[in-house]
């Protein structure tokens, strides 16, 4: 009898333990079968490094076109320089989501996004540097340097090509400052491009999901890049941020060149491609990672449905007139785009973070 009792007790105990194990597996992630190192290798080799290499090439072309314009300021060279700026600005959209590692903060230096991509710029600081003939491109005035400061000098506000050329005529310091800005941007990008050639190995090996791991850094910068697009490139010009009482179209990225929409579309394409892992060769991605966790396939379906809604909202926004003009005169389609971007937030942010077990380590300050 004691033997039967002991047997029954052991069987009952094993069933309880197995039940807990099943419950635990059903409520959390599947067994670790996904190769995060392979995913990181794909991102590093086929997306991040090519993005920085292209950006370095485009900023070199911008630097060269600036030198040509400085030596001979005419309408042909101005047009070539403006095109070189646009090419560099478009390339920047593919690289601005990797603001970690070599591109992250170090000492007084902020991340590359702040050092190269700060907007809106302070036109007062820029004009003050020109008039004084003095500037320090390592100071805290990040709103007076970078790609968007160059944009202001090349396009001005509602200026014709003749007016822009006249602004450089007889003002040698203006061209000198422009040249210094272009060299500074290229130098910063080149340093990071070179650093990634060796950092990629370290990045790939650090394949955990804890804070400080490569997976965490990549995911957090992916979300931060999306938040910057939604909040600052769309929300702020529309007047949607806390404290704003009206639209402020002049705060859009690339306001002076009128290229806000083309850069916005390029930025969104970069975010979407990062989620899918799209590159010249196939490889593992965040989407593939989600396929291996409980609830991941459902989240993928929801995310892809909303991505399609965002793309549709983008397609509804006409390429011309400029974003600023549309905000002033007919903002409805941009308002709709902002709404669809907001709906996408939970899938990229809270839901994805929860399923993958990766903590959000930054605050967007918008409560979502």
C-alpha positions as CSV (number, residue, x, y, z in Angstrom):
1,X,0.0,0.0,0.0
2,X,2.8,2.3,0.9
3,X,4.4,1.5,-2.4
4,X,1.3,2.4,-4.4
5,X,1.0,5.6,-2.4
6,X,4.6,6.5,-3.1
7,X,4.2,5.7,-6.8
8,X,1.1,7.8,-7.1
9,X,2.7,10.7,-5.3
10,X,5.7,10.7,-7.6
11,X,3.5,10.6,-10.7
12,X,1.3,13.4,-9.4
13,X,4.4,15.5,-8.7
14,X,5.8,15.0,-12.1
15,X,2.5,16.0,-13.7
16,X,2.5,19.2,-11.7
17,X,6.1,20.0,-12.7
18,X,5.4,19.3,-16.4
19,X,2.3,21.5,-16.2
20,X,4.3,24.4,-14.9
21,X,6.9,23.9,-17.6
22,X,4.2,23.9,-20.3
23,X,2.5,27.0,-18.9
24,X,5.9,28.7,-18.7
25,X,6.7,27.9,-22.3
26,X,3.2,29.0,-23.6
27,X,3.4,32.4,-21.9
28,X,7.0,33.2,-22.9
29,X,9.4,32.7,-25.7
30,X,10.0,29.3,-27.4
31,X,13.3,27.6,-26.8
32,X,16.2,29.6,-28.0
33,X,16.6,28.5,-31.6
34,X,17.1,31.8,-33.4
35,X,20.7,32.6,-34.3
36,X,21.0,36.2,-33.3
37,X,24.7,36.3,-34.2
38,X,23.8,35.4,-37.8
39,X,21.2,38.2,-37.8
40,X,23.8,40.7,-36.5
41,X,26.3,39.5,-39.1
42,X,23.7,40.2,-41.8
43,X,22.9,43.6,-40.5
44,X,26.5,44.6,-40.1
45,X,27.9,43.2,-43.4
46,X,24.9,43.9,-45.7
47,X,23.1,46.9,-44.3
48,X,25.1,49.0,-41.9
49,X,28.6,48.9,-43.4
50,X,27.2,49.5,-47.0
51,X,25.1,52.4,-45.7
52,X,28.2,54.1,-44.1
53,X,30.3,53.4,-47.2
54,X,27.8,55.0,-49.5
55,X,27.4,57.9,-47.1
56,X,31.2,58.4,-47.0
57,X,31.2,58.4,-50.9
58,X,28.4,61.0,-51.0
59,X,29.9,63.3,-48.4
60,X,33.2,63.1,-50.3
61,X,31.4,64.2,-53.4
62,X,29.8,67.0,-51.5
63,X,33.2,68.1,-50.2
64,X,34.6,68.1,-53.7
65,X,31.7,70.0,-55.2
66,X,32.0,72.5,-52.4
67,X,35.7,73.1,-53.3
68,X,34.8,73.6,-56.9
69,X,32.1,76.0,-56.1
70,X,34.4,77.9,-53.7
71,X,36.9,78.4,-56.5
72,X,34.3,79.4,-59.1
73,X,30.9,80.5,-57.7
74,X,28.6,80.3,-60.8
75,X,25.1,78.9,-61.4
76,X,26.4,75.6,-63.0
77,X,28.6,74.8,-60.0
78,X,25.9,75.8,-57.6
79,X,23.4,73.4,-59.2
80,X,26.0,70.7,-59.0
81,X,26.7,71.4,-55.4
82,X,23.0,71.4,-54.5
83,X,22.6,68.0,-56.2
84,X,25.6,66.7,-54.3
85,X,24.0,67.9,-51.1
86,X,20.7,66.1,-51.9
87,X,22.6,62.9,-52.7
88,X,24.4,63.0,-49.4
89,X,21.2,63.9,-47.5
90,X,19.4,60.9,-49.1
91,X,22.3,58.6,-48.2
92,X,22.1,59.9,-44.6
93,X,18.6,58.6,-44.2
94,X,19.9,55.0,-44.6
95,X,22.6,55.5,-42.0
96,X,20.9,57.5,-39.3
97,X,19.4,54.5,-37.6
98,X,22.8,53.2,-36.5
99,X,23.7,55.8,-33.8
100,X,25.7,53.4,-31.6
101,X,29.2,51.9,-31.4
102,X,31.5,54.1,-33.5
103,X,28.6,56.5,-34.2
104,X,27.6,56.8,-30.5
105,X,28.4,59.4,-27.9
106,X,31.9,59.6,-26.6
107,X,33.0,62.3,-24.2
108,X,31.8,65.7,-25.3
109,X,31.0,64.3,-28.7
110,X,27.4,63.5,-29.3
111,X,26.1,60.7,-31.6
112,X,26.4,61.2,-35.3
113,X,22.7,62.0,-35.6
114,X,23.2,65.1,-33.5
115,X,26.6,66.1,-34.9
116,X,25.6,65.7,-38.6
117,X,21.8,65.6,-38.7
118,X,20.5,68.2,-36.3
119,X,17.5,70.2,-37.4
120,X,16.1,72.8,-37.4
121,X,19.3,74.8,-37.6
122,X,19.9,78.2,-36.0
123,X,20.2,80.6,-38.9
124,X,21.3,83.3,-36.5
125,X,24.3,81.2,-35.3
126,X,25.2,80.4,-38.9
127,X,25.1,84.0,-40.0
128,X,27.0,85.0,-36.9
129,X,29.8,82.6,-37.7
130,X,30.0,84.0,-41.2
131,X,30.0,87.7,-40.1
132,X,32.5,87.1,-37.4
133,X,34.6,84.8,-39.5
134,X,35.1,82.5,-36.6
135,X,33.6,79.0,-35.8
136,X,34.3,76.0,-33.7
137,X,32.9,72.8,-35.2
138,X,33.5,70.8,-32.0
139,X,31.5,73.1,-29.7
140,X,27.9,72.6,-28.4
141,X,26.3,74.6,-31.4
142,X,25.3,71.5,-33.2
143,X,22.4,73.4,-34.8
144,X,24.9,75.5,-36.7
145,X,26.8,72.6,-38.4
146,X,26.1,69.4,-40.2
147,X,24.1,68.6,-43.4
148,X,21.2,70.9,-42.6
149,X,23.5,73.9,-42.0
150,X,25.0,73.3,-45.4
151,X,21.5,73.1,-46.8
152,X,20.7,76.6,-45.4
153,X,23.8,78.1,-47.0
154,X,23.1,76.5,-50.4
155,X,19.4,77.2,-50.7
156,X,18.5,80.0,-48.3
157,X,14.8,80.8,-47.5
158,X,12.8,81.3,-50.7
159,X,16.0,82.5,-52.6
160,X,16.6,82.3,-56.3
161,X,19.9,81.0,-57.6
162,X,21.0,84.5,-58.3
163,X,20.3,85.6,-54.8
164,X,22.2,82.7,-53.4
165,X,25.2,83.4,-55.6
166,X,25.1,87.0,-54.6
167,X,25.2,86.0,-50.9
168,X,28.6,84.4,-51.6
169,X,29.9,87.3,-53.8
170,X,32.5,89.4,-51.9
171,X,31.9,87.4,-48.7
172,X,34.9,85.0,-48.6
173,X,34.1,83.8,-45.1
174,X,30.7,82.4,-46.3
175,X,32.3,80.1,-48.8
176,X,35.1,79.3,-46.3
177,X,32.5,78.3,-43.6
178,X,30.6,76.2,-46.2
179,X,33.9,74.5,-47.1
180,X,34.6,73.8,-43.4
181,X,31.2,72.4,-42.8
182,X,31.5,70.0,-45.7
183,X,34.9,68.8,-44.6
184,X,33.7,68.3,-41.1
185,X,30.7,66.2,-42.2
186,X,32.9,64.0,-44.4
187,X,35.6,63.6,-41.7
188,X,33.0,62.4,-39.1
189,X,31.4,60.0,-41.5
190,X,34.7,58.7,-42.8
191,X,35.9,58.0,-39.2
192,X,32.8,55.9,-38.5
193,X,32.9,54.1,-41.8
194,X,36.5,53.1,-41.1
195,X,35.8,52.1,-37.5
196,X,33.0,49.7,-38.6
197,X,35.5,47.7,-40.6
198,X,36.8,46.3,-37.3
199,X,33.9,47.0,-34.9
200,X,31.7,44.7,-37.0
201,X,33.3,41.6,-35.4
202,X,32.7,42.9,-31.9
203,X,29.2,43.8,-32.8
204,X,28.4,40.4,-34.2
205,X,29.8,38.5,-31.2
206,X,27.8,40.5,-28.6
207,X,24.6,38.6,-29.5
208,X,22.7,38.7,-26.2
209,X,19.5,40.7,-25.5
210,X,20.5,42.4,-22.3
211,X,21.1,46.2,-22.1
212,X,24.4,47.0,-23.8
213,X,24.2,44.0,-26.2
214,X,24.4,44.5,-29.9
215,X,20.8,43.2,-30.3
216,X,19.6,45.7,-27.8
217,X,21.5,48.6,-29.3
218,X,20.4,47.8,-32.8
219,X,16.7,47.4,-31.8
220,X,16.7,50.6,-29.7
221,X,18.2,52.7,-32.4
222,X,15.7,51.2,-34.9
223,X,12.8,52.3,-32.7
224,X,14.5,55.6,-32.0
225,X,14.9,56.3,-35.7
226,X,11.3,55.5,-36.3
227,X,10.2,57.8,-33.4
228,X,12.4,60.6,-34.8
229,X,10.6,60.2,-38.2
230,X,7.2,60.2,-36.6
231,X,7.6,62.8,-33.9
232,X,10.1,65.3,-35.3
233,X,10.0,65.0,-39.1
234,X,6.2,64.8,-39.3
235,X,4.7,65.6,-35.8
236,X,6.6,68.8,-35.0
237,X,6.0,70.6,-38.4
238,X,2.3,69.7,-38.0
239,X,2.2,71.1,-34.5
240,X,1.5,67.8,-32.8
241,X,4.0,67.8,-30.0
242,X,3.3,68.7,-26.4
243,X,3.5,72.5,-26.0
244,X,2.8,73.3,-29.6
245,X,-0.3,75.4,-30.3
246,X,-0.1,75.6,-34.1
247,X,1.7,74.0,-37.0
248,X,5.3,75.1,-37.6
249,X,6.3,74.0,-41.1
250,X,9.6,75.9,-40.9
251,X,10.8,73.2,-38.4
252,X,10.7,70.4,-41.0
253,X,13.9,68.7,-42.0
254,X,15.3,70.1,-45.3
255,X,12.9,73.1,-45.1
256,X,15.1,75.4,-47.2
257,X,15.7,73.0,-50.1
258,X,12.1,71.8,-50.2
259,X,13.3,68.2,-50.0
260,X,11.5,67.3,-46.8
261,X,9.2,64.8,-48.4
262,X,11.9,63.0,-50.4
263,X,14.0,62.6,-47.3
264,X,11.0,61.5,-45.2
265,X,10.2,58.8,-47.7
266,X,13.8,57.6,-47.8
267,X,13.9,57.5,-44.0
268,X,10.7,55.4,-43.8
269,X,12.0,53.1,-46.5
270,X,15.2,52.6,-44.4
271,X,13.2,51.8,-41.3
272,X,11.0,49.3,-43.1
273,X,14.0,47.7,-44.8
274,X,15.7,47.3,-41.4
275,X,12.7,45.5,-40.0
276,X,12.6,43.1,-43.0
277,X,16.4,42.9,-43.3
278,X,16.2,43.8,-46.9
279,X,19.6,44.1,-48.5
280,X,21.5,43.1,-51.7
281,X,21.6,39.5,-50.3
282,X,19.0,37.8,-48.1
283,X,19.6,37.3,-44.4
284,X,18.1,37.0,-40.9
285,X,16.2,40.0,-39.6
286,X,14.0,41.3,-36.8
287,X,11.0,39.9,-38.7
288,X,12.6,36.5,-38.9
289,X,13.4,36.7,-35.2
290,X,9.8,37.3,-34.4
291,X,8.8,34.2,-36.3
292,X,10.6,32.1,-33.6
293,X,8.8,33.5,-30.5
294,X,5.3,32.8,-29.1
295,X,2.9,35.4,-30.6
296,X,5.5,36.5,-33.1
297,X,3.6,35.5,-36.2
298,X,0.5,37.4,-35.0
299,X,2.6,40.5,-34.4
300,X,4.2,40.1,-37.9
301,X,0.7,40.1,-39.5
302,X,-0.4,43.1,-37.5
303,X,2.8,45.0,-38.3
304,X,2.7,44.3,-42.0
305,X,-0.9,45.4,-42.2
306,X,0.0,48.7,-40.6
307,X,3.1,49.1,-42.7
308,X,0.9,48.8,-45.8
309,X,-1.4,51.5,-44.3
310,X,1.6,53.8,-43.8
311,X,2.8,53.2,-47.4
312,X,-0.7,54.0,-48.7
313,X,-0.8,57.2,-46.6
314,X,2.6,58.1,-48.1
315,X,1.4,57.5,-51.6
316,X,-1.6,59.9,-51.0
317,X,0.8,62.7,-50.2
318,X,1.8,64.5,-53.4
319,X,5.4,65.1,-54.2
320,X,4.8,68.7,-54.8
321,X,4.3,71.3,-53.5
322,X,6.8,71.1,-50.6
323,X,5.9,69.7,-47.2
324,X,5.9,73.1,-45.7
325,X,3.5,74.4,-48.3
326,X,1.2,71.5,-47.9
327,X,1.1,72.0,-44.1
328,X,0.2,75.7,-44.6
329,X,-2.5,75.1,-47.2
330,X,-3.8,71.5,-47.3
331,X,-2.4,69.4,-44.3
332,X,-5.1,66.7,-44.3
333,X,-3.0,64.1,-46.1
334,X,0.0,64.7,-43.9
335,X,-2.3,64.6,-40.9
336,X,-3.5,61.2,-42.1
337,X,0.1,60.0,-42.5
338,X,1.0,61.0,-39.0
339,X,-2.0,59.1,-37.7
340,X,-0.9,55.9,-39.5
341,X,2.6,56.3,-38.2
342,X,1.2,56.6,-34.6
343,X,-0.7,53.3,-35.1
344,X,2.5,51.6,-36.1
345,X,4.3,52.7,-32.9
346,X,2.9,50.0,-30.6
347,X,3.9,47.2,-33.0
348,X,7.5,48.4,-33.3
349,X,7.9,49.5,-29.7
350,X,5.9,47.9,-26.9
351,X,4.7,44.7,-28.6
352,X,8.0,43.9,-30.2
353,X,10.0,44.8,-27.1
354,X,7.8,42.5,-25.0
355,X,7.9,39.5,-27.3
356,X,11.7,39.6,-27.9
357,X,12.5,40.4,-24.3
358,X,14.5,43.5,-25.2
359,X,14.1,46.5,-23.0
360,X,13.5,50.0,-24.4
361,X,16.4,52.1,-23.0
362,X,15.4,55.5,-24.2
363,X,12.4,57.8,-23.7
364,X,10.7,59.4,-26.7
365,X,8.8,61.7,-24.3
366,X,5.5,61.2,-26.2
367,X,3.9,58.7,-23.9
368,X,3.5,55.9,-26.5
